[in-house]
């Protein structure tokens, strides 16, 4: 096992289930860490496709460390799925990743990792980091912080874009900060086409640029959605 793969295994367990990743997850990480994004991933239902989110995050951090802060991957992941319930489920998964980063920052006494901030993101029930996972999450957090360039806020943004849910706007505060953006086809597609629902005229180009540039777009269950 290479050092990169061993590091991925440790980070995946620290951020996710506590169990070792599947072989397909390791293979995907290896490709992403090298800057190679596969055109598609054909996986049966139930094998954890949403784990692409932490896999990308770990690969982004490792790529940034290996290339002097210039990762080979886009710093935003746009995860599209045309079902609101799945958007919510994927957002909860992404928030748990953010919760681990907040707990890591809290453990190291960082000013942005307050109980109030954790509660504001709905993460107050996120348990403290186990001692065995703390160094791994801290290493990932520090790599993301270098990309973000802002030591006054968490180095990762998580936002959901779907109908009947207010946009927390975290994804558009700092273009340098890594971000996970989860939304429906209509919400993401309309922003890409400079016509986002509810967007003001002068914000449309801003939103289209953030989603269309330096962003990896992943379309879950693409075969069930008509072309936008």
SESERO-898263 format. One line per 5 residues: number of its first residue (from 1); their letters; for each residue x, y, z negated of N, C-alpha, C. Coordinates in nm, 3 decimals. Each point is the difference from the previous one (the first is absolute). Example, Ala and Ser with C-alpha at 12.3 -4.5 7.8 and 13.67 -1.06 7.14 Angstrom:
2
1> AS> 1.319:-0.569:-0.780:-0.089:0.119:0.000:0.090:0.120:0.000  -0.035:0.105:0.072:0.082:0.119:-0.006:-0.077:0.109:-0.073
***
This chain:
228
1> XXXXX> 0.084:-0.119:0.000:-0.084:0.119:0.000:0.088:0.124:0.000  -0.027:0.094:0.092:0.079:0.122:0.008:-0.032:0.091:-0.117  0.089:0.099:-0.023:-0.024:0.096:-0.108:-0.129:0.078:0.024  -0.025:0.036:0.128:-0.121:0.077:0.032:-0.126:-0.081:-0.029  0.003:-0.129:0.035:-0.116:-0.085:-0.025:-0.022:-0.021:-0.149
6> XXXXX> 0.108:-0.020:-0.074:-0.011:-0.016:-0.145:-0.055:0.127:-0.064  0.046:0.115:0.050:-0.050:0.128:-0.051:-0.148:0.016:0.031  -0.041:-0.043:0.120:-0.142:0.007:0.036:-0.084:-0.089:-0.091  0.046:-0.122:-0.023:-0.074:-0.091:-0.087:-0.023:0.062:-0.137  0.106:0.061:-0.055:-0.012:0.061:-0.133:-0.096:0.118:0.002
11> XXXXX> 0.010:0.084:0.104:-0.087:0.117:0.009:-0.145:-0.041:0.022  -0.023:-0.100:0.084:-0.137:-0.046:0.028:-0.065:-0.052:-0.127  0.074:-0.079:-0.076:-0.055:-0.053:-0.123:-0.026:0.110:-0.102  0.089:0.100:-0.004:-0.016:0.109:-0.096:-0.119:0.089:0.033  -0.026:0.019:0.130:-0.106:0.091:0.042:-0.135:-0.068:0.014
16> XXXXX> 0.001:-0.129:0.030:-0.124:-0.068:0.037:-0.043:-0.103:-0.103  -0.005:-0.123:0.041:-0.065:-0.103:-0.080:0.087:-0.063:-0.107  0.130:0.022:0.007:0.089:-0.071:-0.090:0.044:-0.133:0.056  -0.052:-0.035:0.119:0.037:-0.125:0.066:0.089:0.029:0.119  0.076:-0.099:0.041:0.089:0.016:0.116:-0.083:0.020:0.126
21> XXXXX> 0.050:0.077:0.097:-0.073:0.022:0.125:-0.004:-0.124:0.087  -0.100:-0.005:0.088:-0.007:-0.106:0.100:0.111:0.020:0.103  0.023:-0.107:0.077:0.106:0.010:0.102:-0.032:0.104:0.105  -0.129:0.013:0.039:-0.032:0.100:0.102:0.027:0.140:-0.052  -0.020:0.020:-0.130:0.026:0.131:-0.059:0.150:0.030:-0.001
26> XXXXX> 0.081:-0.101:-0.025:0.146:0.018:0.005:0.046:0.031:0.142  -0.056:-0.071:0.097:0.039:0.024:0.139:-0.040:0.140:0.045  -0.119:0.043:-0.039:-0.044:0.134:0.037:0.090:0.105:-0.065  0.035:-0.021:-0.125:0.090:0.095:-0.066:0.133:0.009:0.073  0.057:-0.114:0.036:0.129:0.001:0.070:-0.007:0.084:0.127
31> XXXXX> -0.109:-0.013:0.074:-0.014:0.077:0.124:-0.017:0.148:-0.029  -0.084:0.032:-0.096:-0.023:0.141:-0.032:0.126:0.066:-0.054  0.074:-0.071:-0.083:0.121:0.058:-0.058:0.103:0.033:0.106  -0.006:-0.071:0.113:0.091:0.027:0.111:-0.057:0.105:0.096  -0.118:0.050:-0.030:-0.062:0.100:0.086:-0.078:-0.056:0.115
36> XXXXX> -0.028:-0.131:-0.002:-0.074:-0.066:0.107:-0.145:-0.023:-0.045  -0.092:0.070:0.059:-0.141:-0.015:-0.035:-0.068:-0.092:0.100  -0.050:-0.116:-0.043:-0.066:-0.091:0.095:-0.127:0.062:0.054  -0.035:-0.028:0.125:-0.122:0.059:0.058:-0.127:-0.053:-0.065  0.006:-0.119:-0.058:-0.119:-0.056:-0.065:0.043:-0.106:-0.100
41> XXXXX> -0.090:-0.028:-0.095:0.018:-0.109:-0.096:-0.127:-0.084:0.003  0.011:-0.121:0.047:-0.116:-0.089:0.011:-0.003:-0.091:-0.122  -0.090:0.031:-0.093:-0.005:-0.073:-0.127:-0.143:-0.042:-0.031  -0.018:-0.121:-0.054:-0.134:-0.043:-0.041:-0.051:0.084:-0.116  -0.131:0.007:-0.012:-0.061:0.070:-0.113:0.042:-0.065:-0.131
46> XXXXX> 0.030:0.082:-0.098:0.033:-0.051:-0.132:0.148:-0.013:-0.028  0.085:0.035:0.097:0.144:-0.010:-0.023:0.062:0.131:-0.047  -0.083:0.097:-0.031:0.052:0.122:-0.060:0.054:0.101:0.099  -0.080:0.034:0.102:0.049:0.096:0.100:0.027:0.137:-0.061  -0.075:0.037:-0.105:0.024:0.131:-0.059:0.136:0.008:-0.069
51> XXXXX> 0.067:-0.114:-0.017:0.136:0.005:-0.057:0.098:0.065:0.096  -0.045:0.028:0.123:0.082:0.079:0.091:0.034:0.134:-0.064  -0.088:0.051:-0.086:0.023:0.130:-0.063:0.124:-0.003:-0.090  0.009:-0.089:-0.100:0.123:-0.002:-0.080:0.122:-0.046:0.079  -0.019:-0.086:0.100:0.114:-0.043:0.081:0.061:0.120:0.071
56> XXXXX> -0.085:0.083:0.060:0.050:0.122:0.065:0.070:0.090:-0.101  -0.059:0.017:-0.118:0.056:0.091:-0.100:0.139:-0.046:-0.044  0.015:-0.129:-0.023:0.130:-0.054:-0.041:0.101:0.013:0.112  -0.043:-0.030:0.123:0.090:0.011:0.116:0.042:0.145:0.022  -0.093:0.094:-0.019:0.033:0.142:0.015:0.107:0.041:-0.100
61> XXXXX> -0.018:-0.039:-0.125:0.096:0.036:-0.104:0.137:-0.062:0.027  0.001:-0.128:0.037:0.128:-0.065:0.025:0.068:0.056:0.124  -0.078:0.033:0.102:0.057:0.059:0.121:0.059:0.137:-0.029  -0.067:0.077:-0.085:0.052:0.132:-0.037:0.132:-0.012:-0.075  0.007:-0.095:-0.092:0.125:-0.018:-0.076:0.114:-0.046:0.091
66> XXXXX> -0.031:-0.085:0.096:0.103:-0.057:0.086:0.049:0.098:0.106  -0.077:0.106:0.025:0.033:0.092:0.109:0.012:0.145:-0.047  0.052:0.016:-0.122:0.027:0.134:-0.054:-0.121:0.092:0.004  -0.113:-0.055:-0.044:-0.121:0.082:-0.009:-0.073:0.022:0.130  0.041:-0.071:0.105:-0.068:0.013:0.130:-0.057:-0.136:0.039
71> XXXXX> -0.120:-0.030:-0.043:-0.057:-0.134:0.022:-0.030:-0.026:0.147  -0.001:-0.127:0.034:-0.034:-0.041:0.136:-0.149:-0.020:0.019  -0.075:0.028:-0.102:-0.146:-0.016:0.004:-0.069:0.135:-0.020  -0.121:0.015:0.053:-0.078:0.121:-0.031:-0.028:0.010:-0.149  -0.008:0.122:-0.049:-0.020:0.018:-0.144:-0.147:0.005:-0.041
76> XXXXX> -0.089:-0.013:0.096:-0.143:-0.010:-0.032:-0.056:-0.129:0.059  -0.080:-0.069:-0.079:-0.072:-0.118:0.048:-0.148:0.037:0.007  -0.058:-0.013:0.118:-0.142:0.026:0.020:-0.068:-0.135:0.021  -0.077:-0.042:-0.098:-0.063:-0.132:0.003:-0.148:0.019:0.033  -0.041:-0.051:0.116:-0.136:0.020:0.050:-0.078:-0.130:-0.007
81> XXXXX> -0.118:0.007:-0.055:-0.090:-0.115:0.002:-0.142:0.054:0.005  -0.083:-0.058:0.086:-0.130:0.060:0.028:-0.109:-0.049:-0.094  0.032:-0.011:-0.127:-0.097:-0.037:-0.103:0.032:0.078:-0.126  -0.099:0.071:-0.049:0.026:0.085:-0.117:0.041:-0.082:-0.121  -0.062:-0.116:-0.019:0.035:-0.080:-0.117:0.145:-0.044:0.005
86> XXXXX> 0.048:-0.034:0.120:0.140:-0.042:0.012:0.093:0.119:-0.016  -0.043:0.117:0.047:0.078:0.122:-0.025:0.017:0.020:-0.150  -0.108:-0.017:-0.075:0.008:0.017:-0.145:0.090:-0.105:-0.064  -0.010:-0.124:0.045:0.084:-0.106:-0.056:0.147:0.027:0.028  0.031:0.039:0.123:0.139:0.028:0.036:0.052:0.122:-0.076
91> XXXXX> -0.088:0.098:-0.021:0.041:0.118:-0.077:0.030:-0.037:-0.144  -0.080:-0.087:-0.058:0.028:-0.046:-0.136:0.135:-0.070:-0.007  0.030:-0.082:0.101:0.130:-0.068:0.003:0.113:0.102:0.008  -0.017:0.101:0.086:0.104:0.103:0.015:0.015:0.081:-0.128  -0.111:0.027:-0.068:0.008:0.075:-0.125:0.073:-0.079:-0.108
96> XXXXX> -0.011:-0.131:0.004:0.075:-0.080:-0.097:0.150:0.013:0.024  0.040:0.010:0.127:0.142:0.026:0.030:0.041:0.135:-0.057  -0.085:0.100:0.022:0.027:0.133:-0.054:0.006:-0.004:-0.152  -0.087:-0.080:-0.060:0.000:-0.013:-0.145:0.132:-0.055:-0.052  0.057:-0.097:0.071:0.130:-0.053:-0.041:0.107:0.108:0.006
101> XXXXX> -0.008:0.084:0.103:0.098:0.108:0.013:-0.018:0.102:-0.112  -0.126:0.031:-0.034:-0.025:0.092:-0.111:0.051:-0.058:-0.132  -0.026:-0.126:-0.023:0.048:-0.061:-0.125:0.153:-0.002:-0.004  0.062:-0.020:0.115:0.145:0.005:0.006:0.051:0.140:-0.033  -0.065:0.101:0.059:0.040:0.138:-0.030:-0.023:0.035:-0.145
106> XXXXX> -0.110:-0.049:-0.056:-0.029:0.025:-0.141:0.104:-0.066:-0.090  0.041:-0.117:0.038:0.101:-0.073:-0.077:0.132:0.077:-0.004  0.030:0.069:0.112:0.125:0.076:0.008:-0.017:0.147:-0.038  -0.117:0.037:-0.050:-0.022:0.135:-0.050:-0.010:0.108:0.106  -0.046:-0.034:0.120:-0.012:0.099:0.106:-0.122:0.089:-0.023
111> XXXXX> 0.012:0.131:0.026:-0.105:0.094:-0.040:-0.133:-0.019:0.071  0.000:-0.055:0.122:-0.126:-0.017:0.073:-0.078:-0.124:-0.044  0.065:-0.088:-0.072:-0.064:-0.127:-0.038:-0.068:0.013:-0.136  -0.105:0.080:-0.004:-0.072:0.024:-0.124:-0.124:-0.089:-0.010  -0.050:-0.014:-0.121:-0.124:-0.077:-0.018:-0.116:0.066:0.074
116> XXXXX> -0.001:0.134:0.004:-0.107:0.072:0.069:0.002:-0.029:0.150  0.120:0.000:0.059:0.012:-0.028:0.143:-0.041:-0.143:0.031  0.038:-0.091:-0.086:-0.036:-0.141:0.019:-0.151:-0.017:-0.006  -0.064:0.068:-0.097:-0.145:-0.009:-0.013:-0.071:0.064:0.120  0.057:0.109:0.052:-0.062:0.070:0.113:-0.007:-0.088:0.124
121> XXXXX> 0.096:-0.091:0.014:0.000:-0.092:0.114:-0.077:-0.128:-0.030  -0.065:-0.005:-0.115:-0.075:-0.119:-0.035:0.089:-0.117:-0.038  0.119:0.031:-0.053:0.099:-0.105:-0.027:0.024:-0.019:-0.149  -0.089:0.052:-0.084:0.027:-0.005:-0.143:0.005:-0.142:-0.054  -0.061:-0.096:0.071:0.004:-0.139:-0.044:0.121:-0.075:0.054
126> XXXXX> 0.084:0.069:0.077:0.121:-0.064:0.051:0.092:-0.033:-0.118  0.036:-0.128:-0.019:0.081:-0.037:-0.116:0.143:0.051:0.013  0.071:0.009:-0.111:0.141:0.038:0.006:0.080:-0.100:0.083  0.111:0.047:0.054:0.085:-0.090:0.078:0.069:-0.100:-0.090  -0.002:-0.127:0.035:0.080:-0.098:-0.075:0.149:0.035:0.011
131> XXXXX> 0.075:-0.031:-0.102:0.142:0.035:-0.001:0.074:-0.059:0.119  -0.037:-0.121:0.042:0.074:-0.066:0.108:-0.025:0.066:0.135  -0.109:0.076:0.013:-0.031:0.065:0.127:0.041:0.147:0.004  0.031:0.057:-0.115:0.027:0.144:-0.007:0.116:0.044:0.089  0.116:-0.068:-0.001:0.110:0.047:0.086:-0.033:-0.006:0.149
136> XXXXX> -0.074:-0.102:0.041:-0.035:-0.015:0.142:-0.091:0.113:0.045  -0.102:0.031:-0.079:-0.093:0.107:0.037:0.069:0.135:-0.006  0.090:0.019:-0.096:0.073:0.126:-0.009:0.087:0.022:0.123  0.063:-0.105:0.049:0.082:0.012:0.121:-0.085:0.041:0.120  -0.117:-0.062:0.014:-0.090:0.036:0.110:-0.049:0.143:-0.016
141> XXXXX> -0.037:0.037:-0.121:-0.049:0.136:-0.026:0.105:0.105:0.035  0.124:-0.026:-0.034:0.108:0.095:0.028:0.024:0.015:0.150  -0.011:-0.110:0.075:0.018:0.008:0.145:-0.112:0.083:0.063  -0.123:-0.018:-0.046:-0.111:0.078:0.052:0.014:0.148:-0.037  0.055:0.026:-0.120:0.017:0.139:-0.043:0.100:0.074:0.088
146> XXXXX> 0.102:-0.070:0.048:0.095:0.063:0.091:-0.070:0.042:0.128  -0.090:-0.084:0.051:-0.075:0.034:0.120:-0.095:0.117:-0.025  -0.064:0.000:-0.115:-0.097:0.103:-0.032:0.066:0.136:-0.017  0.115:0.003:-0.065:0.070:0.125:-0.022:-0.066:0.091:-0.102  -0.089:-0.053:-0.080:-0.073:0.080:-0.099:-0.002:-0.076:-0.131
151> XXXXX> 0.072:0.052:-0.099:0.006:-0.070:-0.128:-0.108:0.045:-0.097  -0.096:0.078:0.048:-0.109:0.045:-0.086:-0.127:-0.081:0.018  0.001:-0.096:0.091:-0.120:-0.080:0.028:0.040:-0.144:0.027  -0.096:-0.089:-0.011:0.026:-0.141:0.032:0.049:-0.012:0.144  0.095:-0.091:0.026:0.058:-0.010:0.134:-0.084:-0.081:0.098
156> XXXXX> -0.126:-0.023:-0.032:-0.089:-0.075:0.089:-0.140:0.057:-0.012  -0.065:0.020:0.115:-0.139:0.045:0.002:-0.090:-0.115:0.047  -0.119:-0.008:-0.057:-0.100:-0.099:0.042:-0.132:0.074:0.021  -0.055:-0.012:0.120:-0.126:0.068:0.031:-0.091:-0.093:0.079  -0.131:0.016:-0.021:-0.100:-0.076:0.075:-0.085:0.097:0.081
161> XXXXX> -0.022:-0.033:0.126:-0.081:0.083:0.089:-0.117:-0.083:0.051  -0.115:0.021:-0.059:-0.122:-0.068:0.045:-0.119:0.086:-0.036  -0.114:-0.030:0.061:-0.121:0.075:-0.028:-0.044:-0.015:-0.145  -0.065:0.104:-0.053:-0.054:0.001:-0.136:0.108:-0.008:-0.107  0.122:0.037:0.035:0.109:0.001:-0.098:0.086:0.122:0.027
166> XXXXX> 0.022:0.079:-0.104:0.081:0.121:0.016:0.147:-0.036:0.022  0.062:0.070:0.092:0.143:-0.017:0.027:0.078:0.068:-0.112  0.089:-0.075:-0.067:0.079:0.062:-0.107:0.111:0.091:0.052  0.022:-0.002:0.133:0.094:0.090:0.069:0.145:-0.023:-0.037  0.031:-0.104:-0.076:0.139:-0.025:-0.038:0.089:-0.027:0.121
171> XXXXX> -0.054:-0.061:0.103:0.079:-0.040:0.116:0.050:0.118:0.081  -0.060:0.118:-0.016:0.038:0.115:0.082:0.069:0.111:-0.079  0.032:-0.025:-0.126:0.066:0.102:-0.082:0.145:0.019:0.042  0.071:-0.110:0.018:0.143:0.004:0.031:0.028:-0.097:0.114  0.028:0.050:0.120:0.023:-0.090:0.114:0.119:-0.092:-0.017
176> XXXXX> 0.092:0.035:-0.089:0.118:-0.084:-0.021:-0.028:-0.116:-0.094  -0.106:0.010:-0.079:-0.027:-0.102:-0.100:-0.061:-0.125:0.065  0.052:-0.118:-0.029:-0.063:-0.123:0.049:-0.146:-0.005:-0.043  -0.084:-0.051:0.089:-0.144:0.001:-0.028:-0.066:-0.125:0.056  -0.100:-0.047:-0.072:-0.087:-0.108:0.045:-0.137:0.061:0.023
181> XXXXX> -0.046:-0.003:0.124:-0.128:0.059:0.037:-0.090:-0.114:0.050  -0.111:-0.019:-0.066:-0.090:-0.111:0.033:-0.134:0.058:0.042  -0.050:-0.043:0.116:-0.125:0.058:0.046:-0.070:-0.083:0.105  -0.117:0.045:0.037:-0.079:-0.066:0.104:0.045:0.048:0.138  -0.043:-0.074:0.101:0.036:0.035:0.137:-0.045:0.142:0.034
186> XXXXX> -0.123:0.034:-0.034:-0.053:0.132:0.035:0.078:0.112:-0.070  0.029:-0.017:-0.126:0.067:0.106:-0.074:0.143:0.023:0.050  0.073:-0.109:0.019:0.138:0.014:0.048:0.002:0.042:0.146  -0.083:-0.063:0.081:-0.001:0.031:0.143:-0.038:0.144:0.028  -0.097:0.053:-0.074:-0.042:0.139:0.023:0.112:0.098:-0.034
191> XXXXX> 0.078:-0.031:-0.102:0.112:0.089:-0.033:0.109:-0.008:0.106  0.025:-0.118:0.052:0.099:-0.013:0.107:-0.040:0.080:0.123  -0.129:0.014:0.021:-0.051:0.072:0.117:-0.033:0.146:-0.030  0.060:0.054:-0.106:-0.015:0.142:-0.035:-0.146:0.037:-0.026  -0.076:-0.092:-0.053:-0.142:0.029:-0.027:-0.047:-0.073:-0.125
196> XXXXX> 0.083:0.004:-0.104:-0.033:-0.070:-0.123:-0.128:0.049:-0.064  -0.080:-0.091:-0.051:-0.125:0.036:-0.065:0.027:0.096:-0.116  -0.065:0.115:0.002:0.014:0.095:-0.108:0.126:0.084:0.006  0.087:-0.024:0.097:0.124:0.077:0.009:-0.027:0.141:0.051  0.067:0.095:-0.060:-0.006:0.135:0.053:0.088:0.011:0.124
201> XXXXX> -0.030:0.100:0.079:0.069:0.014:0.129:0.152:0.001:-0.015  0.049:0.074:-0.098:0.145:0.017:-0.011:0.068:-0.116:-0.073  -0.077:-0.097:-0.047:0.060:-0.117:-0.063:0.008:-0.120:0.091  -0.064:0.008:0.116:-0.010:-0.118:0.087:0.136:-0.044:0.054  0.080:0.095:0.046:0.132:-0.036:0.054:0.090:-0.056:-0.110
206> XXXXX> -0.012:0.057:-0.119:0.077:-0.049:-0.116:-0.032:-0.147:-0.026  -0.126:-0.033:-0.005:-0.041:-0.137:-0.030:0.037:-0.096:0.113  -0.020:0.043:0.124:0.037:-0.085:0.114:0.149:-0.027:0.001  0.079:0.101:-0.034:0.144:-0.018:-0.003:0.045:-0.097:-0.107  -0.059:0.009:-0.118:0.040:-0.089:-0.110:-0.036:-0.145:0.029
211> XXXXX> -0.114:-0.023:0.064:-0.042:-0.137:0.028:0.062:-0.053:0.128  0.030:0.089:0.093:0.052:-0.044:0.130:0.151:-0.004:0.011  0.071:0.062:-0.095:0.146:0.004:0.004:0.057:-0.053:-0.131  0.113:-0.070:0.011:0.066:-0.058:-0.117:-0.099:-0.083:-0.081  -0.084:-0.074:0.071:-0.103:-0.081:-0.065:-0.011:-0.135:0.069
216> XXXXX> -0.012:-0.104:-0.080:-0.025:-0.135:0.049:-0.149:-0.028:-0.016  -0.069:-0.021:0.111:-0.145:-0.025:-0.004:-0.025:-0.150:0.008  -0.066:-0.052:-0.101:-0.035:-0.142:-0.008:-0.152:-0.012:0.007  -0.050:-0.072:0.098:-0.145:-0.016:0.018:-0.038:-0.142:-0.041  -0.064:-0.012:-0.112:-0.045:-0.130:-0.051:-0.129:-0.041:0.072
221> XXXXX> -0.010:-0.130:0.030:-0.118:-0.053:0.069:-0.028:0.077:0.129  0.105:0.024:0.077:-0.013:0.083:0.121:-0.096:-0.062:0.101  -0.009:-0.134:0.001:-0.086:-0.066:0.099:-0.148:0.024:-0.027  -0.034:0.050:-0.117:-0.140:0.025:-0.033:-0.041:0.145:0.024  0.095:0.083:0.039:-0.028:0.142:0.019:0.014:0.038:0.146
226> XXX> -0.098:0.071:0.055:0.015:0.047:0.139:0.107:0.108:0.008  0.056:0.019:0.117:0.100:0.105:0.018:-0.061:0.135:-0.033  0.079:0.084:-0.069:-0.053:0.129:-0.043:-0.008:0.096:0.119
***
